[in-house]
Amino acid sequence: MVYDNICTAAKKFGLSINFIESETGLSTGSLCKWNKVSPTAKSLKKVAKLLSVTVDSLLEETKDV
């Protein structure tokens, strides 16, 4: 869910997951684990700031219609 929301936001800005990890100081491959493992608040805030979105929007559960 969190990773999926990050991917959606990243796509809007034309950013790669690798770029986001690099710019926020996260290790390579860490974001893809966020659907199964909860990120720290600090890391989540860094990603949200880079993507110009709220932390809440990254945590939102997407609903399949």
Protein Blocks (a to p, Z undefined) as FASTA:
>chain_A
ZZmmmmmmmmmnopafklmmmmnopaehklmmmmmpccdfklmmmmmmmnopafklmmpc
cddZZ
